[in-house]
Amino acid sequence: MEISQPRNAFRELFFKHASEDGKLEAKELKEFISELSRTASTLDFPVNRRIEMAIVRRYTDRDDKIRLQDFIIIICKLTLMHREC
C-alpha cells in the first residue's frame, strides 16, 4: 500500500462531509468520532465521551468547523493512542 492511499482515503472521507468552504461542522465531527468509536469498539478501539468532547473543543474554530489538516491530525492521534494502549 502506498503512503498516499490512506491520505487520499481521509481526504475523501473529509470532503464527503465537508461544506463548500472546505470545512467540517463540529456536529459532523462528533458524529464521525462516535461512529468510529462504535465501529472500532468491536475491534477494541473505544473512544469515550470525554475524549470526543476534548477533540471537538480543541480542533473546531469559532464557527464550529474543522479544517482537513486538523481532521487528519485527529485521525493520526486516535490511531497512535490506540496503539499505545
C-alpha positions in Angstrom: 0.0 0.0 0.0 1.3 3.4 -0.9 1.5 6.2 1.7 -0.8 8.4 -0.4 -3.6 5.8 -0.2 -4.6 6.4 3.4 -4.1 10.1 3.0 -6.5 10.0 0.0 -9.0 7.9 1.9 -9.0 10.5 4.8 -9.3 13.3 2.2 -12.3 11.6 0.6 -14.0 11.0 3.9 -13.4 14.6 5.0 -14.8 16.1 1.8 -17.7 13.7 1.7 -19.0 15.6 4.8 -17.4 19.0 4.4 -19.3 22.1 3.4 -18.5 24.3 0.4 -16.0 26.3 2.4 -13.8 23.2 2.8 -14.5 22.7 6.5 -16.3 20.1 8.5 -19.0 21.1 11.0 -18.4 20.3 14.7 -21.6 18.3 14.8 -20.4 16.1 11.9 -17.0 15.7 13.6 -18.8 14.4 16.8 -20.8 12.0 14.6 -17.7 10.8 12.9 -15.9 10.2 16.2 -18.9 8.4 17.6 -19.2 6.3 14.6 -15.5 5.5 14.7 -15.9 4.5 18.3 -18.9 2.3 17.7 -17.3 0.6 14.8 -13.9 0.3 16.4 -15.3 -0.8 19.8 -15.8 -4.2 18.2 -12.1 -4.0 17.4 -11.2 -2.9 21.0 -10.8 0.7 20.0 -13.2 2.7 22.1 -13.3 6.5 22.2 -15.0 7.6 25.3 -17.3 10.7 25.5 -14.7 12.9 27.3 -12.1 12.3 24.6 -14.7 13.0 22.0 -15.6 16.3 23.6 -12.0 17.3 24.1 -11.2 16.7 20.5 -14.2 18.8 19.3 -13.2 21.6 21.7 -9.6 21.6 20.7 -9.9 21.4 16.9 -13.0 23.3 15.9 -12.8 27.0 15.1 -15.2 29.8 16.3 -17.7 28.7 13.6 -17.6 25.2 15.0 -15.8 23.9 11.9 -12.7 21.9 11.4 -10.1 22.0 8.5 -8.8 19.0 6.6 -5.3 19.3 8.2 -6.8 19.1 11.7 -9.1 16.2 10.7 -6.0 14.2 9.6 -4.2 15.1 12.8 -7.2 13.8 14.8 -7.2 10.5 12.9 -3.4 10.1 13.5 -3.6 10.9 17.2 -6.5 8.5 17.7 -4.6 5.8 15.9 -1.5 6.4 18.0 -3.5 6.4 21.2 -5.0 3.1 20.2 -1.5 1.6 19.5 -0.1 2.7 22.9 -2.9 1.1 24.9 
